[in-house]
Amino acid sequence: MNVFRQTWWALVATVVFSIAKTATAIYLDEGQTISLRARVYTQAAIRTEGSYDDSTPSVKAGQLVQHRNFFNPELEAKLGPYTTWMRNQRGLLRVIAPDSLDFRLAAWGFYDGIYDYGTQQFDQQLHKTRAVFTQATALEDVLSGKDERENPREIYGDQRRVNELYLSYAKGPLFVRFGKQAISWGESDTIAILDQNNPFDLTLGVPGVFEDLDEARIPLWTVRTSYALFDTLGPFSSGFVEAYWVPGDIDNTTAIVPLATLSPYSPPGPDPAANPGLQILIRNGSFVLVDHVPSHSMGNSRWGVRTQAVVARDYTVSAWIYTAFPNSPVPRIVGQAYAFRGAPPTFMVETVHQLVPAMGLSNAFFFEPLNGILRMEAEYFNREPGFIPDDNLLVSELAKAQLGKITNCTDPQTGKLVACSRVPGALPQGGTVPHADFLRWELGYDRFFFFRPLNPTNSFTWVTALVGSYNLDETSNKDFRQAGQQKPGTFSNIQVTADDFVELPKVDMFVQSHITTDYLHGRLTPGITGIFNGLGTYVIAVQLTYRWSDSLIFDTYYTTIGGAFSGPGFFRDRDQVAFRATYQLN
């Protein structure tokens, strides 16, 4: 661990642990309008099974795969008491005098020691990886050297950012918030396929399985406003309209693309540059993966509009439209065989991010026959970038280029037949990105109930949902696959075919369910989450929380994934047990 990293974490520990002895927030003024809160945890994860499915690098059962030290301090200030003088003024100042004015600043960061003192194969893999990972807004920047080379250690081992920084203003029915903030309109119980307003950090595999959703969500610089339309209007009540705008020339942040082979939570497969078939074509050149991020331009601005009301006093109905960059970008072959900063010829593949409009409806209400709350939501995603191997990666053309042509079958001096040699063809250029319309939906059911034999004093909370996705453009001639992920056992194939990639079902559905309860007057909280899809993939996550005090919490997690190699099943050899200690000011 370098000196800077040691100093940083020593400072965080000193600030958080020395200023607080209880779980109450720290108030920085006599009027208690400015408060400091924080959540800090350290978590160690140990793999409970060995690697298979061509995971690189391989891991044995019992090895440490994570030691994540996470911090999330928050500073909040209620500025309304400092603006009361405006109400006694005349003219504009009196008109704009706020009913409330709040400020929030939150940091987000972690350090994972896996590369410094953990299982050594991950640090070794950093030096062995032959692919070049880079981020650019234009492919010309890569060739001219204006791109940003990504340091995998900084992505997986040490990140820090200003997570939230905004000012909230309320005046009568008007509310405005501008600054860096997170927005979540869609349902996101575990796997958030309907929650696409903000991008997610995907470096821990599946948000909601190995990482909390709120921790994985990446806030954006946003202007957000809402206006209360009415309290009561016939059968409607509590109506409002809400809108937001993320200016593209200020914020072009997209989901962080996972890199192969460099993390315990990387997608399965070896270093892509080590593929023997690829080496035939690039002749020991370099492989470059370009995360082609959107340019800083107003054309890449994201926005959304939503309206909501309670109908007949029972039904909370919402409708919205927004634009977003999907969290899972798709690969596309560029194939330009040019010199890359003086290196041998390159083989270039980019990940494609494109704006997608989404339209949604939702309804939530108490359903008396089932004594619980029903949640219904449907979203239509228009022209989402997809993956078809022959379009994106030109796999058929690659195979032809690998076969090349036979030459030199005769000796030029004697004219006699000799052993023929095969010369590989030229690299194919310029794959295309197909698009598809998706209809995704969720039908949820939540309820509280007592089951005295297991818990005589406290109720159980049960949250469950059926989630589905329907690809409206899947046909026999347009066979979509899952974002470039190859099937197990195909990574070493010299010639890759379309059938080597994981199928994306036309209709895919999964059930996610979570149940929890409290014991020992709320000190002990067990919970279990299950996710099961129609292909046979399953995720079972068990959590046991012990609240030592309001400020010190201990968690034990066990996660097992199995079944089909699809979606979360890509990580079916990543079963683990994790232990977390959390200190919080709240």
Buried (B, 14 or more C-beta within 10 A) or exposed (E): EEEEBEEBBEEBBEBBEEEBEEBEBBEEEEEEBBBBBBBBBBBBBBBBBBBEBBBBBEBEEEBBBBBBBBBBBBBBBBBBEEBEEBEEEEEEEEEEBBEBBBBBBBBBBBBBBBBBEBBEBBBEBBEEBEBBBBBBBBBEBBBEEEBEEBEBBEBBBBBBEEBBBBBBBBBEEEBBBBBBBBBBBBBBBBBBBBBBBBBBBBBBBBBBBBBEBEBBBBBBBBBBBBBEBEEEEEEBBBBBBBBBBBBBEEBBBBBBBBBBBBBBBBBBBBBBBBBEBBBBBBEEBBBBBBBBBBEEEEEBBBBBEBBBBBBEEEBBBBBBBBBBBBBBBBBBBBBBBEEBEEEEBBBBBBBBBBBBBBEBBBBBBEEEEEEBBBBBBBBBBBBBBBBBBBBBBBBBBBBBBBEBEEEEEEEEEEEEEEEEEEEBBEBBEEBEBBBBBBBBBBBBBBBEEEEEEEBEEBEBBBBBBBBBBBBEBBEEEEBBBBBBBBBBEBBEBEBBBBEBBBBBBBEBBBBBBBBBBBBEEEEEBBBBBBBBBBBEBBBBBBBBBBBEEEBEBBBBBBBBBBBBBBBBBBBBBBBBBBEBBBBBBE
